[in-house]
Amino acid sequence: MSNTKSYHMSTDDFRRHGKEMIDWIADYYETVESYPVLARARPGEVAASLGDELPVHGEGFSKILRDATEKILPGLTHWQSPGFHAYFPANTSGPAILGELLSAGLGVQGMLWSTSPACTEVETRVLDLLAELLGLPESYRSTGNGGGVIQDSASSAVLCALIAARERDSGQRSNRVGCDGTQVAYCSTQTHSSLEKAMGVAGLGRANLRQIEVDERFALDAERLAVQIRSDRAAGLRPIFVCATLGTTSSNAVDPIADIGRICSEEGLWFHVDAAMSGTAAICPEYRHLNDGVEYADSYCFNPHKWMFTNFDCSCFWVADRAALVGALSILPEYLANEATRSGAVFDYRDWQIPLGRRFRALKLWFVLRYYGVEGLRYHIRRHIELTGKLVAWIEADPHFEIVAPAPFNLVCFRYRGSDGLNQRIMEELNEGGEIFLTHTRLNGRFVLRLCVGQARTELEHVEKAWNLVAATAERLRRIVPLTEIDQLS
Ligand SMILES: Cc1ncc(COP(=O)(O)O)c(C=O)c1O
């Protein structure tokens, strides 16, 4: 007698609820501007609203969705709001969301070519095409010695690059017996903290990362880098790795990658370029100069999950010599051995990353590239840069404000001409107001406001609104907040 009992969702119910879900998301996008951009939830509030017992009997999907509306939405910071100007964006789009849904629906785990050939081959092809679109060197293509892979994040990409450099230098010795503490890596004081973290994770030691001073534009000073490398060699250390950034997190500074690349090539160091957000600009031919010098790089990374309308996570990582990466990360237990791997004719992407398992992330990227086309992507990137230019002009025209770093793409660093405390109060008031959300950094020791234009739906009216709010809030606070109180915050 067969047991036909099932708790699974039937395909009919899936069809029905799936449509409800898509409608819910569409409604969310139509109304996202009505929510305070920065979540107002207090710590523990969302968790408490969920109750403390799991249901013994399954619940109806409509009730679950209702709870998502009532309990989850109020606890969100709305990253897809056109008033989101904080950090760097994590924008998305219809085709990306639907590509993600298809990936979830197929439920493929693409650790090996043989566990789903399409998962690997779409990824390889999409990254080859994207390399072409960004004007990246031929050496990164899978048709030569290099190739691209999708990582979860730029942090994972830099970790993989660092491990490949470590093993290239030690001839696989560090993998076998651990590090000896003599391998040294370099970046600037403005490099993303993920590299420092990677130094620890890779066993190289955070103390072996040299953070080189920057110039007046907050870009790495290549001369100082060369001096530091020579001095480390003289001290018996082994320089192995340099990371340069195209668009630093703090101020969007662009490191001189051709100068740095030449030093790396003379000194035999692995050169990694982190273009996490700003790399997207190179889709437009007029910004492709960003990548001048990338031909020296052993690896390059940029995140479509920041500024290319592809929902988190999706970080593209290319290497010029895939054998160096695979040699550092590959390990083959018997239970994964298969004929395709043995043939050497395929990529097994588990060898290009830290985890074994992997999702079919290339689908959403493929959907985005096809849906927008080159023309559509260029249009929206140019639009963001144009809107940023307008904001810069408004700030420059206001004698109460100053721009404090070059704004080459879509991030503006500026401050009210007043104390750090006043600038901090301006930011807090704006974020509490709920109409926009922006964040800060410190440059040359001063508190600086950062406003990034990168949301898919951010238009002129939103940037105008943001600027008007900033200027009005600054003016109001300057009049009402006692100077003593402001200075306490400084
Ligand atoms: C320049 C740069 N590199 C790396 C990262 C880390 O990105 P991810 O979240 O993909 O690890 C960021 C994040 O903002 C970044 O701005």
The ligand as an SDF file (V2000), in Angstrom:
LIG
                    3D

 16 16  0  0  0  0  0  0  0  0999 V2000
   36.3980   48.7170   -3.2030 C   0  0  0  0  0  0  0  0  0  0  0  0
   35.6740   47.6050   -2.4980 C   0  0  0  0  0  0  0  0  0  0  0  0
   36.2380   46.3940   -2.4390 N   0  0  0  0  0  0  0  0  0  0  0  0
   35.6440   45.3670   -1.8210 C   0  0  0  0  0  0  0  0  0  0  0  0
   34.4090   45.5170   -1.2210 C   0  0  0  0  0  0  0  0  0  0  0  0
   33.7620   44.3410   -0.5550 C   0  0  0  0  0  0  0  0  0  0  0  0
   32.6620   43.9760   -1.3110 O   0  0  0  0  0  0  0  0  0  0  0  0
   31.8960   42.5930   -1.0440 P   0  0  0  0  0  0  0  0  0  0  0  0
   30.7200   42.9450   -0.1940 O   0  0  0  0  0  0  0  0  0  0  0  0
   31.5090   42.1360   -2.4140 O   0  0  0  0  0  0  0  0  0  0  0  0
   32.8300   41.6680   -0.3750 O   0  0  0  0  0  0  0  0  0  0  0  0
   33.7640   46.7530   -1.2640 C   0  0  0  0  0  0  0  0  0  0  0  0
   32.4560   46.9550   -0.6270 C   0  0  0  0  0  0  0  0  0  0  0  0
   31.8840   47.9950   -0.6240 O   0  0  0  0  0  0  0  0  0  0  0  0
   34.4160   47.8220   -1.9120 C   0  0  0  0  0  0  0  0  0  0  0  0
   33.8680   49.0290   -1.9530 O   0  0  0  0  0  0  0  0  0  0  0  0
  1  2  1  0
  2  3  1  0
  2 15  2  0
  3  4  2  0
  4  5  1  0
  5  6  1  0
  5 12  2  0
  6  7  1  0
  7  8  1  0
  8  9  2  0
  8 10  1  0
  8 11  1  0
 12 13  1  0
 12 15  1  0
 13 14  2  0
 15 16  1  0
M  END
$$$$
